[in-house]
Amino acid sequence: GAGVSQSPSNKVTEKGKDVELRCDPISGHTALYWYRQSLGQGLEFLIYFQGNSAPDKSGLPSDRFSAERTGGSVSTLTIQRTQQEDSAVYLCASSLTYGSGNTIYFGEGSWLTVV
Amino acid sequence: AQKVTQAQTEISVVEKEDVTLDCVYETRDTTYYLFWYKQPPSGELVFLIRRNSFDEQNEISGRYSWNFQKSTSSFNFTITASQVVDSAVYFCALSDQTGANNLFFGTGTRLTVIP
């Protein structure tokens, strides 16, 4: 596609429910990233993929968070048993390859509210 | 460790005024990249510029200009003749090899241009 596409744009969920956030990167981009932006905060790096592989998962806030990428394209970020502190904008991004200096292009984000 | 500091949390200017957004970074790497992104109210992070550590030439793109000074570890962004459409949150970011080539963001500067 022309840009990074994320869905849903907005999600309101009840505490304790699971949510799935989807990201469709720019066509041909092998690297994919997830960031989180909490209200009034900067951007927090969560995880990146090179192809379908995620070499470093240490940025995920807790074991309730997981992410996968299949076919070297679409990625899903799953949050289990959501908590109110999970409320944030989840931004997905992609770049042509992985490595310092690659320009990373962002989607519009998925706004998650846990009530 | 990597660190990006944007000391200005919020700035307000009157339309047509010039404004400079400050960015100071820390890295132990000799090879690194600096970025500026714009985040309008829609939420999407829009890429503005990428600069590598070996290129200290200042850059101008229309009303935007960037001043990179390694001696002071700064990468400042100036908007000339500001317009209402420039109102957004602006993020400075750093990518280096020690940080596994991921983007480390500052906390952003919210710019409001008053008509």
Interface residues (C-beta under 8 A of the other chain):
Chain A: Y33 Y35 Q41 G42 L43 F45 Y48 D56 V89 L91 A93 Y98 G99 S100 G101 N102 T103 I104 Y105 F106 G107 E108 G109 W111
Chain B: T31 Y32 Y33 F35 Y37 S42 G43 E44 L45 V46 F47 R50 N52 F91 S95 D96 Q97 A100 N101 N102 L103 F104 F105 G106 T107 G108
